[in-house]
Amino acid sequence: MTEVPGLDPVVRAAVARHVLEVLAEACPGGRADLRGSLAAGTADPYSDIDAVWTVPDDRFGTCVDRAGDLLARVRPLMSLRGDPDTAGTPGRRLLFVAFEGLPPFWRLDLDIAAEPGAAPSDPTVRHPWPPAASALANGVAAVKALHRGDPATAHALLTRAYPRVGLPPHPTGRFPDDLAALTRAALALDPTVGAQAAALTALPLP
């Protein structure tokens, strides 16, 4: 595994704590917990932040609707995407959050779940899943895989990302060129992803 400057686990832990505090305070009767590698104590410097926010079923819709504003109290948001696979699932939403000023590797994956009980209330906000932003997130994950010494996973991530921005699913394996092509195509498809594209471009490769 190679090292990238600025990946201080103490900073990431502080951000994670702040996320949990903001969410817990925002919904009486709910709770916010870490899960994944940070919860298990197996995280490496590149690990993202995985959390679950469990809320009363009658407050589920309101909590989903407020999630973006609440998380912006932690840090300004670079992007907020909703997982399309949970977009219509009663009582569950999965959000992907990138904060400004933090390493792109430290994305927050927030699972919002209603406590079992009566039918959960419905959100009114539908968090988008822009293809260009999703493709750039795959690019960040590919760089993470390279630093972890896993070029096969990096190649697979780019193979999935390319069609989202109109490219054939055949990256060359020359990762600097492949990432540059992905960034150009994402910006051509959706110029609003400029901040995410710049963050990806700024990442050093091993």
NUDRENGU-477804 format. One record per residue (C-alpha): residue number from 1; x, y, z. Coordinates in pm, 1 decimal, decimal comma. Layout:
REM residues N
pos=NUM	east=X	north=Y	up=Z
...
***
This chain:
REM residues 206
pos=1	east=0,0	north=0,0	up=0,0
pos=2	east=133,1	north=342,4	up=-93,1
pos=3	east=83,7	north=655,5	up=114,6
pos=4	east=-80,5	north=980,4	up=11,0
pos=5	east=-15,3	north=1295,8	up=217,8
pos=6	east=-308,0	north=1435,1	up=411,9
pos=7	east=-481,6	north=1109,4	up=501,1
pos=8	east=-485,2	north=1161,5	up=877,4
pos=9	east=-708,1	north=901,5	up=1049,1
pos=10	east=-753,3	north=1139,8	up=1343,0
pos=11	east=-916,6	north=1395,0	up=1113,5
pos=12	east=-1138,7	north=1129,7	up=956,0
pos=13	east=-1243,8	north=1003,4	up=1299,6
pos=14	east=-1336,9	north=1356,7	up=1406,5
pos=15	east=-1548,9	north=1404,2	up=1095,3
pos=16	east=-1720,4	north=1070,6	up=1154,2
pos=17	east=-1798,7	north=1164,0	up=1515,0
pos=18	east=-1940,4	north=1497,5	up=1404,5
pos=19	east=-2163,2	north=1325,6	up=1148,6
pos=20	east=-2301,2	north=1090,5	up=1412,3
pos=21	east=-2358,0	north=1373,3	up=1660,8
pos=22	east=-2544,6	north=1590,6	up=1410,0
pos=23	east=-2769,2	north=1307,5	up=1297,3
pos=24	east=-2844,5	north=1181,1	up=1648,5
pos=25	east=-2933,9	north=1528,5	up=1774,3
pos=26	east=-3158,3	north=1595,9	up=1474,7
pos=27	east=-3394,9	north=1307,5	up=1538,5
pos=28	east=-3507,0	north=1228,0	up=1894,2
pos=29	east=-3568,4	north=858,3	up=1920,2
pos=30	east=-3320,7	north=781,2	up=1644,5
pos=31	east=-2960,6	north=671,6	up=1658,1
pos=32	east=-2656,9	north=700,6	up=1433,0
pos=33	east=-2380,0	north=442,4	up=1428,8
pos=34	east=-2067,3	north=363,7	up=1234,9
pos=35	east=-2038,2	north=36,2	up=1052,3
pos=36	east=-1789,1	north=-125,8	up=820,4
pos=37	east=-1415,5	north=-94,7	up=866,2
pos=38	east=-1422,8	north=211,9	up=1092,6
pos=39	east=-1661,3	north=37,7	up=1330,4
pos=40	east=-1458,6	north=-283,5	up=1320,4
pos=41	east=-1124,4	north=-110,4	up=1372,1
pos=42	east=-985,8	north=-246,2	up=1044,3
pos=43	east=-980,8	north=77,6	up=842,8
pos=44	east=-675,4	north=183,3	up=646,7
pos=45	east=-597,2	north=546,4	up=554,4
pos=46	east=-809,4	north=518,5	up=237,9
pos=47	east=-1123,6	north=377,9	up=399,8
pos=48	east=-1441,9	north=576,3	up=361,6
pos=49	east=-1699,2	north=649,7	up=631,4
pos=50	east=-1991,4	north=407,9	up=651,4
pos=51	east=-2278,6	north=495,0	up=883,4
pos=52	east=-2638,2	north=395,5	up=945,2
pos=53	east=-2900,1	north=637,1	up=1075,8
pos=54	east=-3193,2	north=449,2	up=1224,5
pos=55	east=-3499,5	north=668,1	up=1277,9
pos=56	east=-3860,0	north=622,9	up=1395,6
pos=57	east=-4080,9	north=513,6	up=1109,1
pos=58	east=-4305,6	north=819,7	up=1134,4
pos=59	east=-4003,0	north=1049,0	up=1097,4
pos=60	east=-3832,6	north=860,4	up=817,1
pos=61	east=-3950,7	north=1088,0	up=536,6
pos=62	east=-3856,7	north=1404,9	up=722,1
pos=63	east=-3512,7	north=1270,6	up=810,1
pos=64	east=-3439,4	north=1177,7	up=449,7
pos=65	east=-3558,1	north=1519,5	up=333,4
pos=66	east=-3334,6	north=1698,0	up=586,5
pos=67	east=-3024,8	north=1483,3	up=539,3
pos=68	east=-2844,6	north=1719,6	up=303,8
pos=69	east=-2898,5	north=2027,1	up=520,4
pos=70	east=-2795,8	north=1837,9	up=832,2
pos=71	east=-2475,9	north=1702,0	up=682,4
pos=72	east=-2382,8	north=2047,9	up=556,4
pos=73	east=-2345,8	north=2142,2	up=924,5
pos=74	east=-2047,1	north=1907,8	up=937,4
pos=75	east=-1879,4	north=2051,5	up=628,9
pos=76	east=-1998,7	north=2203,3	up=302,3
pos=77	east=-2108,3	north=1934,8	up=59,7
pos=78	east=-1931,0	north=1877,3	up=-269,0
pos=79	east=-2191,1	north=1627,3	up=-382,7
pos=80	east=-2489,4	north=1432,2	up=-253,0
pos=81	east=-2617,4	north=1134,9	up=-450,9
pos=82	east=-2889,8	north=883,9	up=-385,2
pos=83	east=-2852,0	north=514,1	up=-457,3
pos=84	east=-3108,3	north=432,2	up=-728,5
pos=85	east=-3148,4	north=79,0	up=-592,8
pos=86	east=-3302,0	north=211,7	up=-269,3
pos=87	east=-3485,6	north=510,8	up=-417,1
pos=88	east=-3821,4	north=335,4	up=-400,9
pos=89	east=-3760,1	north=108,5	up=-104,3
pos=90	east=-4003,0	north=174,0	up=183,0
pos=91	east=-3811,8	north=270,9	up=494,0
pos=92	east=-3464,1	north=279,1	up=344,1
pos=93	east=-3243,6	north=519,9	up=151,1
pos=94	east=-2869,0	north=505,7	up=83,2
pos=95	east=-2691,8	north=837,3	up=27,4
pos=96	east=-2337,6	north=901,1	up=-95,6
pos=97	east=-2186,0	north=1224,0	up=33,8
pos=98	east=-1859,5	north=1395,7	up=-58,0
pos=99	east=-1748,1	north=1681,3	up=167,3
pos=100	east=-1551,5	north=1980,5	up=47,0
pos=101	east=-1201,7	north=2008,6	up=189,1
pos=102	east=-1165,0	north=1638,6	up=266,8
pos=103	east=-978,6	north=1373,5	up=68,6
pos=104	east=-1219,5	north=1228,1	up=-190,9
pos=105	east=-1139,7	north=881,3	up=-56,5
pos=106	east=-1334,5	north=964,9	up=260,4
pos=107	east=-1683,0	north=959,2	up=112,6
pos=108	east=-1971,2	north=915,8	up=355,6
pos=109	east=-2203,4	north=628,9	up=270,6
pos=110	east=-2511,5	north=694,7	up=483,7
pos=111	east=-2781,6	north=431,2	up=513,1
pos=112	east=-3105,0	north=580,8	up=648,5
pos=113	east=-3336,9	north=314,2	up=785,2
pos=114	east=-3677,7	north=329,8	up=950,6
pos=115	east=-3735,5	north=133,3	up=1267,2
pos=116	east=-3965,7	north=-162,5	up=1197,7
pos=117	east=-4324,7	north=-84,6	up=1280,1
pos=118	east=-4600,7	north=93,7	up=1098,1
pos=119	east=-4558,2	north=199,4	up=736,2
pos=120	east=-4273,8	north=454,7	up=725,4
pos=121	east=-4349,3	north=806,3	up=611,4
pos=122	east=-4245,6	north=892,6	up=256,8
pos=123	east=-3971,0	north=1142,8	up=171,4
pos=124	east=-4055,4	north=1428,1	up=-63,3
pos=125	east=-3694,8	north=1481,4	up=-174,1
pos=126	east=-3557,5	north=1249,5	up=-440,0
pos=127	east=-3180,0	north=1262,4	up=-428,0
pos=128	east=-3040,7	north=1239,5	up=-781,1
pos=129	east=-2791,9	north=988,6	up=-915,6
pos=130	east=-2610,9	north=1188,2	up=-1187,6
pos=131	east=-2420,8	north=950,7	up=-1417,8
pos=132	east=-2120,7	north=1183,7	up=-1448,9
pos=133	east=-2084,6	north=1220,5	up=-1072,2
pos=134	east=-2120,3	north=846,4	up=-1027,0
pos=135	east=-1852,0	north=781,9	up=-1287,4
pos=136	east=-1611,8	north=1021,2	up=-1115,8
pos=137	east=-1676,7	north=847,1	up=-784,0
pos=138	east=-1571,8	north=524,4	up=-952,9
pos=139	east=-1258,0	north=703,1	up=-1066,0
pos=140	east=-1176,2	north=794,3	up=-706,7
pos=141	east=-1237,4	north=434,1	up=-603,0
pos=142	east=-1006,2	north=319,6	up=-882,2
pos=143	east=-725,0	north=542,4	up=-753,9
pos=144	east=-788,2	north=404,3	up=-405,3
pos=145	east=-755,5	north=50,3	up=-541,1
pos=146	east=-427,1	north=137,4	up=-710,6
pos=147	east=-283,5	north=270,1	up=-385,4
pos=148	east=-394,5	north=-51,5	up=-219,0
pos=149	east=-201,7	north=-250,0	up=-479,3
pos=150	east=-508,2	north=-382,0	up=-663,9
pos=151	east=-494,1	north=-277,5	up=-1030,5
pos=152	east=-748,7	north=-542,8	up=-1132,3
pos=153	east=-1015,5	north=-380,0	up=-916,9
pos=154	east=-914,7	north=-37,1	up=-1046,5
pos=155	east=-958,1	north=-157,3	up=-1404,1
pos=156	east=-1298,2	north=-310,1	up=-1322,5
pos=157	east=-1417,0	north=13,8	up=-1163,2
pos=158	east=-1320,2	north=215,0	up=-1469,4
pos=159	east=-1482,6	north=-41,7	up=-1697,1
pos=160	east=-1811,2	north=17,8	up=-1514,5
pos=161	east=-1763,0	north=395,1	up=-1507,3
pos=162	east=-1692,6	north=449,3	up=-1875,6
pos=163	east=-2042,7	north=377,0	up=-2014,2
pos=164	east=-2196,7	north=619,8	up=-1765,7
pos=165	east=-2024,4	north=904,0	up=-1950,3
pos=166	east=-2064,2	north=766,1	up=-2301,0
pos=167	east=-1729,6	north=589,1	up=-2336,9
pos=168	east=-1686,3	north=229,0	up=-2454,9
pos=169	east=-1627,8	north=-4,4	up=-2158,5
pos=170	east=-1268,0	north=-68,6	up=-2255,7
pos=171	east=-1013,5	north=131,8	up=-2055,1
pos=172	east=-661,1	north=73,4	up=-2177,3
pos=173	east=-501,8	north=-14,1	up=-1844,3
pos=174	east=-279,7	north=293,4	up=-1872,5
pos=175	east=-435,7	north=447,9	up=-1567,0
pos=176	east=-325,1	north=811,9	up=-1603,6
pos=177	east=-469,2	north=816,9	up=-1956,2
pos=178	east=-782,1	north=626,9	up=-1855,9
pos=179	east=-857,6	north=860,9	up=-1566,8
pos=180	east=-798,1	north=1167,2	up=-1781,9
pos=181	east=-1038,1	north=1031,6	up=-2045,1
pos=182	east=-1299,5	north=965,3	up=-1778,3
pos=183	east=-1267,2	north=1316,4	up=-1639,2
pos=184	east=-1297,0	north=1480,2	up=-1981,7
pos=185	east=-1604,1	north=1276,0	up=-2070,2
pos=186	east=-1770,5	north=1347,4	up=-1735,2
pos=187	east=-1720,5	north=1722,1	up=-1775,6
pos=188	east=-1848,4	north=1711,5	up=-2132,8
pos=189	east=-2161,5	north=1530,3	up=-2018,4
pos=190	east=-2224,4	north=1741,6	up=-1708,4
pos=191	east=-2022,6	north=2060,9	up=-1652,2
pos=192	east=-2164,3	north=2093,8	up=-1299,0
pos=193	east=-1928,3	north=1819,4	up=-1176,3
pos=194	east=-1627,5	north=2047,4	up=-1208,6
pos=195	east=-1535,8	north=2034,1	up=-839,6
pos=196	east=-1549,5	north=1654,2	up=-834,6
pos=197	east=-1348,9	north=1631,7	up=-1154,7
pos=198	east=-1083,9	north=1863,5	up=-1011,9
pos=199	east=-1066,6	north=1657,8	up=-692,5
pos=200	east=-1010,7	north=1339,5	up=-893,0
pos=201	east=-749,2	north=1500,8	up=-1115,3
pos=202	east=-558,1	north=1624,6	up=-809,4
pos=203	east=-518,3	north=1275,4	up=-663,6
pos=204	east=-163,1	north=1140,8	up=-696,3
pos=205	east=-118,4	north=799,9	up=-852,7
pos=206	east=119,0	north=541,1	up=-707,0
***
